[in-house]
């Protein structure tokens, strides 16, 4: 019998929070965005964000870890387009 494991609601929610945080942090910087705004973009409230992350710094680190390669590629791509 084959058993397919589907991700839980929490396993789907965390990556969505991180992805939205990465986008907003990239656009507006660490001090330019609040956890409320990240939560709103991810379709959750601030309390839910804090259920997954101890503070904004931990969320920013998760964003950099999970999306750092993408953002570095975008940064270099953007830099080379300007020259």
N, C-alpha and C positions, 0 to 999 in steps of 0.2 A: 504494500500500500504506500503510495506517494503522499507525503504530507508537505503542503506548501505553507511556509511560514510568512505570513503577512506582517509588515511592520505595525507596531502598535501606534495608537494615536500620539503618544509621547515621542516615539521614534520618528514620526513624521513631523511633529511640531518643532523639535529642536533645530533641525536643519533649516526650516523656514525662518525661524527667529534669527539664526546665524546669517543666512543669506540676506535678509533685510537689513540687519545690522551692518554687514559688510558694505552694502550699497550706500546706506546713509552715511556711514563713517567715511567712506571714500569721497562722497560728494561734499560733506560738510565738516569733517574733522571730529575728533573725539569730543572736544568741548562744544562743538556746534550742534550736537544732537543729544536728546535725552532718551532715557529708557522708555518713557511714555511714548515718544515719537517712534521709536523702534518697534514697540509693541503694537502701536496703531498700524504701522505699515505691515506687520506680520499678522494682523487680525486677532491680536490677543490684548490683554491688559497688562499693566506693569507688574501686578502680583504674579501672573503666570510667568513672565520673563524671569522674575526673581526665584521662581520655583526651579528653574533650570540653571540659573547663573547667580552666584553670590553677589555680584555687583557689576557695574558697567565695565570695569576694567577686565573682569573675567570674560564677559561677553565680547569685548573688543579683541582679546587674545584669541578666543575661539574663532572669531571672524578672520583674523589675520592667519591663523593656522589653517583654516579650512578654505579660505579664499585668497590667500596671499599670492599664490602663483598666478591666479587670474588677474589680480590687480597689478602685479608687477608687469605682466605682459601688456596690459592696457596702458600702463604708465609709459613703458618704453615705446610702444606703438604710437602713442600720442606724441611723445617727444620727437620721434623720427619723422612724423608727418609734418611737424612744424618747420623742419629744416630742409 
